[in-house]
Amino acid sequence: MSKNRILVIEDDKDIADSIGLNLELSGYDYTIIDDGLEAAKRLSEDHSFDLALLDVMLPGLDGFALMEHMQKYNIPVIYLTAKADVPSRIKGLKIGAEDYIVKPFSVLELLAVSYTHLRAHETRGNL
């Protein structure tokens, strides 16, 4: 069985590196991109990701706008953002996110939520 591929779109290098290290230690393949427009471009070339961890506030193209690209390729999204206000949470979930985690977050919680959503999509035959 191949490793799940996770796309991390996060412009804070420290957060991205921490997520990447923990994903690697947990046995996942991952790619980190720090710009929304770059992520959209890369997705058109390679969209074989099983899950995306997506920041909302990104340079180039914000995470809400990037959701359209994720849906085009049927990539489940977990928002990972400092935008903690209720309208942003509602918007993220209404436009199709699987979950919405507010920074600062527990890495163990992020890994557990990611695992849960990956398994749910496998069960539904989406992976």
C-alpha positions in Angstrom: 0.0 0.0 0.0 1.4 3.4 -0.9 1.8 6.3 1.5 -0.9 8.9 1.6 0.2 12.2 0.0 -0.6 15.4 1.9 -0.3 18.8 0.4 0.5 21.5 3.0 -0.2 25.1 1.8 1.2 27.3 4.5 3.2 30.5 4.3 4.6 30.5 7.8 7.9 28.5 7.4 8.1 27.4 11.0 4.6 26.1 11.0 5.0 24.4 7.7 8.3 22.8 8.8 6.8 21.5 12.0 3.8 20.0 10.1 6.1 18.5 7.6 8.4 16.9 10.2 5.4 15.4 12.0 3.8 14.1 8.8 7.1 12.5 7.9 7.5 10.9 11.3 3.9 9.6 11.0 4.7 7.9 7.6 3.1 10.3 5.2 4.5 11.8 2.0 4.0 15.5 1.8 4.6 18.6 -0.3 4.8 22.1 1.2 3.8 25.2 -0.9 3.9 28.7 0.6 1.8 30.7 -1.9 -1.8 30.3 -3.1 -1.1 31.0 -6.8 1.8 28.6 -6.8 -0.4 26.0 -5.3 -3.0 26.4 -8.0 -0.4 26.2 -10.7 1.2 23.1 -9.1 -2.2 21.4 -8.7 -2.8 21.7 -12.4 0.4 19.7 -13.0 0.1 17.2 -10.0 -3.1 16.7 -8.2 -2.7 13.2 -6.9 -3.0 14.3 -3.2 -5.1 12.5 -0.7 -5.6 15.5 1.6 -4.7 19.2 1.8 -3.9 21.2 4.9 -4.7 24.7 3.8 -4.1 28.0 5.4 -6.7 30.7 4.7 -4.4 33.8 4.7 -1.9 33.2 1.9 0.0 35.4 -0.5 -1.2 35.2 -4.1 -4.5 33.5 -3.7 -6.2 33.0 -0.3 -7.3 29.6 0.9 -11.0 30.2 0.4 -10.4 31.0 -3.3 -8.0 28.0 -3.6 -10.9 25.6 -2.5 -12.2 25.7 -6.0 -9.0 24.1 -7.3 -9.1 21.5 -4.5 -12.7 20.5 -5.4 -11.8 20.3 -9.1 -9.4 17.5 -8.2 -11.5 16.0 -5.4 -8.9 16.7 -2.7 -10.3 16.9 0.8 -9.3 20.0 2.7 -8.7 20.8 6.3 -8.3 24.5 6.9 -5.5 25.4 9.3 -5.7 29.0 10.0 -5.5 31.9 12.5 -8.9 33.2 11.3 -10.9 32.1 14.3 -14.0 34.2 13.8 -17.3 32.3 13.4 -18.1 33.7 9.9 -14.8 32.4 8.5 -15.3 29.0 10.1 -18.8 28.8 8.6 -17.6 29.9 5.2 -14.8 27.4 5.2 -17.1 24.5 6.1 -19.9 25.7 3.8 -17.6 25.8 0.7 -16.5 22.3 1.3 -13.8 21.9 3.9 -13.7 18.6 5.9 -12.6 20.5 9.0 -11.4 23.8 10.3 -8.6 23.9 12.8 -7.6 27.2 14.4 -3.9 28.2 15.1 -2.3 27.7 17.5 -3.1 24.0 17.3 -1.9 20.7 18.8 0.2 18.7 16.3 -1.3 15.5 17.8 -4.8 16.9 17.1 -3.9 17.8 13.5 -2.5 14.3 12.9 -5.5 12.6 14.5 -7.9 14.7 12.4 -5.9 14.1 9.2 -5.9 10.4 9.9 -9.6 10.3 10.5 -10.4 12.1 7.3 -8.0 10.0 5.2 -9.6 6.8 6.5 -13.1 8.2 5.9 -12.3 9.0 2.3 -10.7 5.6 1.8 -13.8 3.9 3.2 -16.0 5.8 0.8 -13.7 4.7 -2.1 -12.4 8.2 -2.8 -8.8 7.3 -2.4 
